[in-house]
Amino acid sequence: MLQANQKIVPHLWYDKEAKEAAEFYASIFPDSKITNVTTIHDTPSGDSDIVTFELWGQKFMAISAGPHFKINPSVSFIVNFDPSRVEDASEKIEEVWNKLSDGGTALMPFDQYPFSEKYGWIQDKYGLSWQLMLTNPEGEERPEIVPSLLFVGDQCGNAEEAMQFYLSVFKNSKQGHLARYPKGMEPDKEGTVMFSDFSLENLWFAAMDSAHKHNFSFNEAISFMVYCDTQEEIDYYWEKLSAVPEAEQCGWLKDKFGISWQIVPTKMDEMMSKGTPEQLARLTEAFLKMKKFDLATLQKAYKG
């Protein structure tokens, strides 16, 4: 079931494979489709495909914009197969695992774990990682796809603070579960977050700390777009979230935990998908000069 007005949309950065990857995912998950592909020209990365798609009724966006950022497992997507909602959930999860495994790498083998009868963590051939889980139908209901943030390295131990920070920034938000590491789970420190989840503007996120050695950290390859109806709203999120001045560019910012957000006008999607080549060229030229988006200037450039 798609939220017509999904306010926060996960955004994936690929070198050249955005369209190919989106088509691959849409062929694997139920209730999925590509909704729009727009190519913008003369960006710093040359021609860029911008792909809007839905997976299991949830909106995603992807862009082909050169090899600057590489997707890694610091942000993954938990996929809940709930037997009370998904017919043949047990077969379905194995089928999806096998398809994602094609050319991919298992980060945690598909097996039985204390927290799930069937679970596995896979990094697919495009670098994106998925945690497939056969969910206990007794639990509180969660959406099928949940972005999950892994706090590692110098961010390890910050999962709880990050969750509280996001809950304070987004008005329509609520906390879900919070499970802490017990004693004796070294290198993970007792009391840090083993698993937590929270909802921001009706999009559920999960967050956890991991003190194990990981050779990756949050980067721009996976960001979260926040759609704003007004300039006031754009200003509000920009001011609350941006913590790294040199990361501010074209509506992108980085928060104090290293996670990237894009603060974009809701109208942008419509302009991008309906614009003529001339309108797109003017719009692209205008936004490439901006750090924080200026809605009035963008609309003016679009109208010419």
Buried (B, 14 or more C-beta within 10 A) or exposed (E): EEEEEBBBBBBBBBBBBBBBBBBBBBEBBEEBEBBEBBEBEEBEBEEBBBBBBBBBBBBBBBBBBBEEBEBBBBBBBBBBBBBEEBEEBEEBBBEBBEBBBEEBEBBEEBEEEEEBBBBBBBBBBBBBBBBBBBBEEEEEEBBBBBBBBBBBBEBBBBBBBBBEBBBEBBEEBEEBEBEBBEEEEEEBBEEBBBBBBBBBBBBBBBBBBBBEEBEBBBBBBBBBBBBBEEBEBBBBBBEBBBBEEEBBBBBBBBBBBBBBBBBBBBBBBEBBBEBEEEBBBBBBEBBEEBBBBBBEEBBEBBEE
